[in-house]
Amino acid sequence: MPRKSRRRSSWLGHDDGARAWLNGKLVYDNETYGEATNADAYFARVKLKSGANTFLVKVYNASYDCGLCVRLATTAGEPIE
């Protein structure tokens, strides 16, 4: 857990569209259709607060399979320590 607020990136891949909320605030909204799930296809800058954070993702599916990949990283895409 971060000791203070820090800017980070959330990397997402989804099939079809997705929305993401961090601590109740909408931080990502992408209405794509007909795409396969590709890890790290999209990103959104987020700010993690000190202590616990809640990250919620909703994927909506128009047809065929549904998928989701999520990774939180530094703004440079490096793993968070």
Contacts in CASP RR format, 6 or more apart in sequence:
PFRMAT RR
TARGET T0000
AUTHOR 0000-0000-0000
METHOD contacts of the structure
MODEL  1
MPRKSRRRSSWLGHDDGARAWLNGKLVYDNETYGEATNADAYFARVKLKS
GANTFLVKVYNASYDCGLCVRLATTAGEPIE
1 50 0 8 1.000
1 51 0 8 1.000
1 52 0 8 1.000
2 48 0 8 1.000
2 49 0 8 1.000
2 50 0 8 1.000
2 51 0 8 1.000
3 50 0 8 1.000
4 50 0 8 1.000
5 47 0 8 1.000
5 48 0 8 1.000
5 49 0 8 1.000
5 50 0 8 1.000
6 47 0 8 1.000
6 48 0 8 1.000
7 45 0 8 1.000
7 46 0 8 1.000
7 47 0 8 1.000
7 75 0 8 1.000
8 45 0 8 1.000
8 46 0 8 1.000
8 47 0 8 1.000
8 48 0 8 1.000
8 72 0 8 1.000
8 73 0 8 1.000
8 74 0 8 1.000
8 75 0 8 1.000
8 80 0 8 1.000
9 43 0 8 1.000
9 44 0 8 1.000
9 45 0 8 1.000
9 46 0 8 1.000
9 72 0 8 1.000
9 73 0 8 1.000
9 74 0 8 1.000
9 75 0 8 1.000
9 77 0 8 1.000
10 20 0 8 1.000
10 22 0 8 1.000
10 27 0 8 1.000
10 28 0 8 1.000
10 43 0 8 1.000
10 44 0 8 1.000
10 45 0 8 1.000
10 46 0 8 1.000
10 55 0 8 1.000
10 70 0 8 1.000
10 71 0 8 1.000
10 72 0 8 1.000
10 73 0 8 1.000
11 39 0 8 1.000
11 40 0 8 1.000
11 42 0 8 1.000
11 43 0 8 1.000
11 69 0 8 1.000
11 70 0 8 1.000
11 71 0 8 1.000
11 72 0 8 1.000
11 73 0 8 1.000
11 77 0 8 1.000
12 18 0 8 1.000
12 20 0 8 1.000
12 28 0 8 1.000
12 30 0 8 1.000
12 40 0 8 1.000
12 41 0 8 1.000
12 42 0 8 1.000
12 43 0 8 1.000
12 44 0 8 1.000
12 57 0 8 1.000
12 68 0 8 1.000
12 69 0 8 1.000
12 70 0 8 1.000
12 71 0 8 1.000
13 37 0 8 1.000
13 38 0 8 1.000
13 39 0 8 1.000
13 40 0 8 1.000
13 41 0 8 1.000
13 42 0 8 1.000
13 67 0 8 1.000
13 68 0 8 1.000
13 69 0 8 1.000
13 70 0 8 1.000
14 30 0 8 1.000
14 32 0 8 1.000
14 35 0 8 1.000
14 37 0 8 1.000
14 41 0 8 1.000
14 42 0 8 1.000
14 57 0 8 1.000
14 59 0 8 1.000
14 67 0 8 1.000
14 68 0 8 1.000
14 69 0 8 1.000
15 34 0 8 1.000
15 35 0 8 1.000
15 36 0 8 1.000
15 37 0 8 1.000
15 59 0 8 1.000
15 61 0 8 1.000
15 64 0 8 1.000
15 65 0 8 1.000
15 66 0 8 1.000
15 67 0 8 1.000
15 68 0 8 1.000
16 32 0 8 1.000
16 33 0 8 1.000
16 34 0 8 1.000
16 35 0 8 1.000
16 59 0 8 1.000
16 60 0 8 1.000
16 61 0 8 1.000
16 62 0 8 1.000
16 63 0 8 1.000
16 66 0 8 1.000
17 30 0 8 1.000
17 31 0 8 1.000
17 32 0 8 1.000
17 33 0 8 1.000
17 35 0 8 1.000
17 59 0 8 1.000
17 60 0 8 1.000
17 61 0 8 1.000
18 28 0 8 1.000
18 30 0 8 1.000
18 57 0 8 1.000
18 58 0 8 1.000
18 59 0 8 1.000
18 60 0 8 1.000
18 68 0 8 1.000
19 26 0 8 1.000
19 28 0 8 1.000
19 29 0 8 1.000
19 30 0 8 1.000
19 57 0 8 1.000
19 58 0 8 1.000
20 26 0 8 1.000
20 27 0 8 1.000
20 28 0 8 1.000
20 29 0 8 1.000
20 44 0 8 1.000
20 55 0 8 1.000
20 56 0 8 1.000
20 57 0 8 1.000
20 58 0 8 1.000
20 70 0 8 1.000
21 27 0 8 1.000
21 54 0 8 1.000
21 55 0 8 1.000
21 56 0 8 1.000
21 57 0 8 1.000
22 46 0 8 1.000
22 47 0 8 1.000
22 48 0 8 1.000
22 53 0 8 1.000
22 54 0 8 1.000
22 55 0 8 1.000
23 49 0 8 1.000
23 53 0 8 1.000
23 54 0 8 1.000
24 54 0 8 1.000
24 56 0 8 1.000
27 44 0 8 1.000
27 46 0 8 1.000
28 42 0 8 1.000
28 44 0 8 1.000
28 57 0 8 1.000
30 42 0 8 1.000
33 62 0 8 1.000
33 63 0 8 1.000
34 62 0 8 1.000
34 63 0 8 1.000
34 64 0 8 1.000
35 41 0 8 1.000
37 65 0 8 1.000
37 67 0 8 1.000
37 68 0 8 1.000
37 69 0 8 1.000
38 69 0 8 1.000
39 69 0 8 1.000
39 71 0 8 1.000
40 69 0 8 1.000
40 71 0 8 1.000
45 75 0 8 1.000
46 55 0 8 1.000
46 72 0 8 1.000
48 72 0 8 1.000
55 70 0 8 1.000
55 72 0 8 1.000
57 68 0 8 1.000
57 70 0 8 1.000
59 66 0 8 1.000
59 67 0 8 1.000
59 68 0 8 1.000
72 80 0 8 1.000
73 79 0 8 1.000
73 80 0 8 1.000
74 80 0 8 1.000
END
